[in-house]
């Protein structure tokens, strides 16, 4: 159980922290770049970050359900905050899947074809979906950290 909790916490921190870093640190720093440079930067960042997130998408449900069923005796043994984490987690995974297949992969294709204005539109769609997922991630952290006191 301690290893599952550690992996769960690290995966959640990497995913949510990475989204915060992308939106609040990288995005403002990248805005002054010309469009081809900005598209190239985001393409390289997101190519690496999506590998991290896919790993988190695998680890989070595996470790979460491991803890629920091995440590708490199943779903009946956990409080509302755990169910809230589960729900927001699955919603985040769904949004990431949409982001990856409907926005990230087409953006990379547009970049390879040197269609920078079109790639820029996909970057904007990515930003909106990441913002939603960041909010959901922060709600999930609040449930994890304070939920048992609600």
BELKA-V786570 format. One record per residue. N is the residue number from 1. PHI is phi in degrees with one decimal (* if undefined). PSI is psi as a letter, one per 30 degrees, with the letter a starting at -180 (none if undefined). OMEGA is omega in radians with two decimals (* if undefined). Layout:
{{N/PHI/PSI/OMEGA} {N/PHI/PSI/OMEGA}}
This chain:
{{1/*/e/3.12} {2/-61.7/e/3.13} {3/-66.4/e/3.11} {4/-61.9/e/3.13} {5/-64.0/e/3.12} {6/-60.2/e/3.12} {7/-62.3/e/3.13} {8/-62.7/e/-3.12} {9/-65.6/e/3.13} {10/-64.8/e/-3.14} {11/-61.6/e/-3.14} {12/-64.2/e/-3.13} {13/-65.2/e/3.13} {14/-62.2/e/-3.10} {15/-65.6/e/-3.07} {16/-69.2/e/3.10} {17/-63.2/e/3.10} {18/-64.0/e/3.11} {19/-67.0/e/3.09} {20/-59.8/e/3.14} {21/-59.3/e/-3.13} {22/-63.4/e/-3.06} {23/-76.9/e/-2.97} {24/-100.3/f/-3.12} {25/-115.2/e/-3.06} {26/-70.6/e/-3.06} {27/-56.4/e/3.12} {28/-60.8/e/3.14} {29/-70.1/f/-3.10} {30/-86.7/f/-3.06} {31/-57.2/e/-3.14} {32/-70.0/f/-3.12} {33/-67.5/k/3.04} {34/-67.2/l/-2.99} {35/-56.9/e/3.12} {36/-59.8/e/3.12} {37/-67.5/e/3.13} {38/-64.4/e/3.12} {39/-62.7/e/3.12} {40/-62.4/e/3.12} {41/-61.7/e/-3.13} {42/-63.5/e/3.12} {43/-61.2/e/-3.13} {44/-69.2/e/3.13} {45/-63.2/e/-3.05} {46/-71.0/f/3.08} {47/-60.6/e/3.13} {48/-74.7/e/-3.07} {49/-67.6/e/3.14} {50/-65.9/f/3.05} {51/-64.6/e/3.09} {52/-61.9/e/-3.09} {53/-67.0/e/3.08} {54/-59.0/e/3.08} {55/-63.6/e/3.10} {56/-64.1/e/3.13} {57/-61.2/e/3.08} {58/-80.1/e/-3.05} {59/-69.5/e/-3.01} {60/-62.5/e/3.10} {61/-65.5/e/-3.14} {62/-60.4/e/-3.12} {63/-71.8/e/3.13} {64/-63.3/e/3.14} {65/-69.7/e/3.06} {66/-58.3/e/-3.13} {67/-65.8/e/-3.13} {68/-62.2/e/-3.02} {69/-85.5/f/3.13} {70/-92.1/e/-3.06} {71/-100.8/f/-3.05} {72/-117.2/g/3.08} {73/76.1/g/3.08} {74/107.3/a/-3.04} {75/-63.9/e/3.14} {76/-68.9/f/-3.09} {77/-90.3/g/-3.11} {78/-115.8/l/-3.13} {79/-84.3/l/-3.13} {80/-57.1/e/-3.09} {81/-61.8/e/3.10} {82/-70.3/e/3.09} {83/-64.4/e/3.08} {84/-64.2/e/3.09} {85/-60.2/e/3.14} {86/-61.4/e/-3.12} {87/-64.0/e/3.14} {88/-67.2/e/3.11} {89/-62.8/e/3.12} {90/-65.2/e/3.09} {91/-65.0/e/3.09} {92/-62.6/e/3.11} {93/-63.5/e/3.11} {94/-61.3/e/-3.14} {95/-63.6/e/3.09} {96/-62.5/e/3.10} {97/-59.3/e/3.10} {98/-62.8/e/3.13} {99/-57.6/e/-3.07} {100/-67.8/e/-3.02} {101/-82.2/e/-3.07} {102/-97.0/f/-3.08} {103/-122.4/e/-3.04} {104/-66.3/e/-3.11} {105/-62.2/e/3.06} {106/-64.1/e/3.10} {107/-61.8/e/3.11} {108/-63.8/e/3.11} {109/-64.4/e/3.11} {110/-63.6/e/3.11} {111/-62.8/e/-3.13} {112/-63.5/e/3.12} {113/-88.9/g/3.13} {114/61.2/h/3.10} {115/-97.4/i/-2.99} {116/-66.5/e/3.09} {117/-60.0/e/3.11} {118/-66.6/e/3.09} {119/-62.0/e/3.10} {120/-61.3/e/3.08} {121/-64.8/e/3.10} {122/-66.9/e/3.10} {123/-62.1/e/3.11} {124/-64.4/e/3.08} {125/-64.5/e/3.08} {126/-58.6/e/-3.12} {127/-57.9/e/-3.13} {128/-64.0/e/-3.14} {129/-69.6/e/3.10} {130/-65.4/e/3.11} {131/-60.3/e/3.10} {132/-61.0/e/-3.13} {133/-66.5/e/3.09} {134/-63.5/e/3.11} {135/-61.0/e/3.10} {136/-61.7/e/3.11} {137/-63.5/e/3.11} {138/-68.8/e/3.04} {139/-62.4/e/3.13} {140/-63.5/e/3.08} {141/-62.0/e/3.12} {142/-62.9/e/3.11} {143/-63.6/e/-3.13} {144/-66.0/e/-3.05} {145/-82.0/e/-3.03} {146/-121.1/f/-3.00} {147/-57.9/e/-3.12} {148/-69.4/f/3.12} {149/-96.2/f/-3.11} {150/-74.5/none/*}}
